[in-house]
Amino acid sequence: MNLNDILKTQNFAQKINNQINPFDSITKILSSTNWTKQPDTLKMTEALLKGVSSYNNISSSAYEMTKRINTQPNFAIPNTTLDLLNSIGNQNSRLFEGINSALVLSKSLTTAIEIPNLQFALSGLSAQLAKIASSQQKWDILEDFDEITEEAVSINDRIIEEEGLSNENLEYLNEFLSRIEVKIDNQDKSSSAIFWKVLALISFILAITSEIRNWTPKPEFATQEEVDKTITRHFTNFEKKLKEQKEYRITNRKCKVFLKPKSKSKVVVNIEKGFEFVVLNINHKWIYVSYLNPNDNLPETGWIMKKYTERIK
């Protein structure tokens, strides 16, 4: 059964109507159908349906959306979309399964704390892309996203299997990031900004995996300095592209970047007023950001209080 079939089942609209928060309940209902148990897939599906209702000019009521589904001639989620959402959700999970398995060999508490932050951000960006794909009826966005995550998982798996990033795979990583940069440049502004952020997150994940696995220097394997140099070069380009699209913020006072969205968390770095950074995710009063550390000029992520920042106009 594809997604359209599930939405058109007899009791789907009635179930939605019985929920206090209709859209938030969509994922629970789809999960109960055994359609998928992957959290990221469910989150993307909910976002995709919100995008569909926006495209068809239906109100925010999920009940109204399901009642009118059969009468909407332009409601057409391709059958392949179900497979794409499942594929992307599974690959997102595989990325973090790999890095968590590598973490067993690491004693870095800081790195262990970083992983949930990255996972939370990637999940949010995945949902945003799904919503854009459906609201604009540009399903190829999901195909591109699936291609990117599939290749990222492949590279991550190689690093883990080979216990490090070989010179050959470092060259492949560089080629992969360069190739995807060209692909994103050809995307519309609405989706390209999110793709740049996704690519930044993926580069962080691959850098962390290679750092964890490179505990013993080996011939014909990249050093940590070489990996850092490659990631920094590409991250600088991602940041430049996002700034061109005004997709960044600056601090409005001196403040601290924290490891967690808590004021008692470990301080990652102190930054000055006017410091520029890219927003990867938002969590209530906190924003998860990426930036170049002013001390060593290396890419980094952390949390800043939202009230200490402002948008670039």
C-alpha positions in Angstrom: 0.0 0.0 0.0 1.4 3.4 -1.0 1.0 6.7 0.9 -2.0 7.8 -1.2 -3.8 4.5 -0.5 -3.2 4.9 3.3 -4.5 8.4 3.3 -7.7 7.4 1.5 -8.6 4.5 3.8 -12.1 4.8 5.2 -11.3 5.7 8.8 -8.2 7.8 8.3 -10.1 11.1 8.4 -12.2 10.0 11.3 -9.1 9.2 13.3 -7.6 12.6 12.5 -10.8 14.3 13.5 -10.6 12.8 17.0 -7.2 14.2 17.7 -6.6 17.5 19.5 -3.6 18.3 17.4 -4.4 16.9 13.9 -1.1 17.2 12.1 1.0 16.0 15.1 -1.2 12.9 15.2 -0.6 12.0 11.5 2.7 10.2 12.3 1.1 8.2 15.1 -1.7 7.0 12.8 0.7 6.1 10.0 3.0 4.3 12.5 0.0 2.2 13.7 -0.5 1.0 10.1 3.0 -0.6 10.2 3.8 1.6 7.2 7.1 2.5 8.8 8.6 2.6 12.3 11.5 4.9 11.3 11.2 8.2 13.3 12.8 10.4 10.6 10.5 8.8 7.9 7.4 9.6 9.9 8.6 13.1 10.6 9.2 13.7 6.9 5.8 12.3 6.0 4.0 14.7 8.4 6.0 17.6 6.8 5.2 16.3 3.3 1.5 16.2 4.0 1.6 19.8 5.4 3.3 20.8 2.2 0.6 19.1 0.1 -2.2 20.9 2.0 -0.4 24.2 1.4 0.0 23.5 -2.3 -3.8 22.7 -2.6 -4.8 25.7 -0.6 -6.4 23.6 2.2 -6.5 25.0 5.7 -4.3 23.6 8.5 -7.0 21.2 9.5 -5.7 17.7 8.7 -9.3 16.5 8.9 -10.3 18.8 6.1 -7.3 17.8 4.1 -8.2 14.1 4.3 -11.9 14.7 3.4 -10.9 16.6 0.3 -8.1 14.4 -0.9 -10.2 12.5 -3.5 -11.5 15.8 -5.0 -8.1 17.3 -5.5 -7.0 16.6 -9.1 -3.5 17.9 -8.4 -3.0 15.8 -5.2 -0.5 13.4 -6.7 2.2 12.0 -4.4 4.2 9.8 -6.7 4.3 6.1 -5.6 8.1 6.3 -5.5 7.9 8.9 -2.8 7.1 6.3 -0.2 10.3 4.4 -1.1 12.3 7.6 -1.1 11.1 8.7 2.4 11.9 5.2 3.8 15.3 5.2 2.1 16.2 8.6 3.5 15.0 7.8 6.9 16.9 4.5 7.0 20.1 6.2 5.7 19.9 8.9 8.3 19.7 6.2 11.0 22.6 4.3 9.4 24.8 7.4 9.5 24.4 7.6 13.3 24.5 3.9 13.9 27.9 3.9 12.4 29.2 6.8 14.3 27.7 5.4 17.6 29.5 2.1 17.0 32.8 4.0 16.5 32.2 6.0 19.7 32.6 2.8 21.7 36.3 3.1 21.0 36.4 6.8 21.9 36.6 8.3 25.4 35.5 11.7 24.2 32.4 12.7 26.2 32.2 15.9 24.2 31.9 14.0 20.9 29.3 11.7 22.5 27.2 14.7 23.4 27.6 16.2 19.9 25.9 13.2 18.1 22.3 13.8 19.4 22.6 17.5 18.4 23.6 16.5 14.9 21.0 13.9 14.6 18.2 16.3 15.8 19.4 18.9 13.3 19.5 16.4 10.3 16.0 15.1 11.2 14.6 18.7 11.2 16.2 19.6 7.9 15.0 16.3 6.3 11.4 17.3 7.3 11.9 20.8 5.8 13.0 19.4 2.5 10.0 17.0 2.4 7.6 19.9 3.0 9.2 22.0 0.3 9.1 19.0 -2.2 5.4 18.6 -1.6 4.4 22.3 -1.4 6.2 23.0 -4.7 5.4 19.6 -6.2 9.2 19.2 -6.9 9.6 15.6 -6.1 13.1 15.5 -7.6 14.3 17.3 -4.4 13.7 14.1 -2.5 15.6 12.1 -5.2 18.6 14.4 -4.8 18.4 14.1 -1.0 18.3 10.3 -1.2 21.3 10.3 -3.5 23.3 12.5 -1.2 22.5 10.6 2.0 23.2 7.2 0.3 26.7 8.3 -0.8 27.4 9.8 2.6 26.5 6.5 4.3 28.8 4.7 1.9 31.7 6.9 2.8 31.0 6.7 6.5 30.9 2.9 6.3 34.3 2.8 4.5 35.8 4.9 7.3 34.5 2.5 9.9 35.4 -0.7 8.0 39.0 0.5 7.2 39.5 2.0 10.7 40.4 5.4 9.2 40.1 7.5 6.2 42.6 6.3 3.5 44.2 8.8 1.2 42.1 7.3 -1.6 38.9 7.8 0.3 39.9 11.3 1.4 40.2 12.1 -2.3 36.8 10.5 -2.9 35.3 12.6 0.0 36.6 15.7 -1.6 35.2 14.8 -5.0 31.8 13.9 -3.4 31.5 17.2 -1.6 32.6 19.1 -4.8 30.1 17.3 -7.0 27.2 17.8 -4.6 28.1 21.5 -4.3 27.6 21.8 -8.1 24.2 20.0 -7.8 23.0 22.3 -5.0 24.0 25.4 -7.0 21.4 24.4 -9.5 18.6 24.1 -6.9 16.0 26.8 -6.2 16.9 29.1 -3.3 14.2 27.7 -1.1 15.7 24.2 -1.2 19.4 25.0 -1.8 19.7 26.8 1.6 18.6 23.6 3.4 20.8 21.4 1.2 23.8 23.6 2.1 23.0 23.0 5.8 22.5 19.3 5.2 25.9 19.1 3.5 27.5 21.0 6.4 26.0 18.5 8.9 27.2 15.5 6.8 30.7 16.9 6.6 30.7 17.2 10.4 29.5 13.6 10.8 32.2 12.3 8.5 34.9 14.3 10.2 33.9 13.0 13.6 33.9 9.4 12.3 37.3 9.7 10.8 38.7 11.4 13.9 37.4 8.6 16.1 38.8 5.8 13.9 42.1 7.4 13.3 43.5 6.6 16.7 46.6 4.9 15.3 48.6 6.5 12.4 48.8 4.2 9.4 50.7 4.5 6.1 48.6 5.7 3.1 45.9 7.0 5.5 45.0 10.7 5.8 46.1 12.5 8.9 43.6 14.4 11.1 45.2 17.6 9.8 44.5 16.6 6.2 40.9 15.7 7.0 40.4 19.0 8.9 41.8 20.9 6.0 39.4 19.2 3.5 36.3 19.7 5.7 37.2 23.3 6.5 37.7 24.2 2.9 34.2 22.9 1.9 32.6 24.2 5.1 33.9 27.7 4.3 32.2 27.4 0.9 28.9 26.2 2.4 29.0 29.1 4.8 29.7 31.5 2.0 26.7 30.2 0.0 24.4 30.6 2.9 25.5 34.1 3.6 24.9 35.0 0.0 21.3 33.9 0.7 21.1 35.8 4.0 20.7 32.4 5.7 22.7 33.3 8.8 22.6 35.4 12.0 25.0 37.5 14.0 25.4 38.0 17.7 24.1 41.2 19.2 26.4 41.0 22.3 29.3 39.1 23.7 28.1 35.6 24.5 29.0 31.9 24.9 28.5 28.9 22.7 27.4 25.9 24.8 27.7 22.1 24.1 24.0 21.6 25.1 21.0 24.0 25.1 21.6 24.6 28.8 23.3 27.6 30.5 25.1 25.2 32.9 26.5 23.1 30.0 30.1 23.1 29.0 31.2 26.3 27.2 32.6 25.5 23.7 33.8 29.0 22.9 33.3 32.7 23.9 32.4 34.9 20.9 32.2 38.7 20.3 29.4 40.9 19.3 28.8 40.8 15.5 30.0 37.1 15.2 28.5 35.4 12.2 27.1 31.8 12.1 24.6 29.5 10.4 21.5 28.3 12.1 21.0 24.5 11.8 18.1 24.0 14.2 16.0 25.8 16.7 14.9 24.4 20.2 12.7 26.9 22.0 15.0 29.7 23.3 18.1 28.1 21.9 19.5 27.8 18.4 21.9 25.1 17.2 24.6 26.8 15.0 27.7 26.0 12.9 30.6 28.4 12.5 34.4 28.7 12.2 35.9 28.7 15.7 37.7 32.1 16.1 40.6 30.4 17.9 41.7 27.8 15.4 39.4 28.6 12.4 38.0 25.0 12.3 34.3 24.2 11.7 32.4 23.7 14.9 28.8 23.4 16.2 27.1 24.5 19.4 24.1 26.1 21.1 23.5 29.9 21.6 20.6 31.7 23.3 18.4 32.9 20.6 17.9 36.3 22.3 21.6 37.1 21.8 21.3 36.9 18.0 19.6 38.7 15.2 18.9 38.1 11.5 20.8 39.7 8.8 18.5 42.1 6.8 
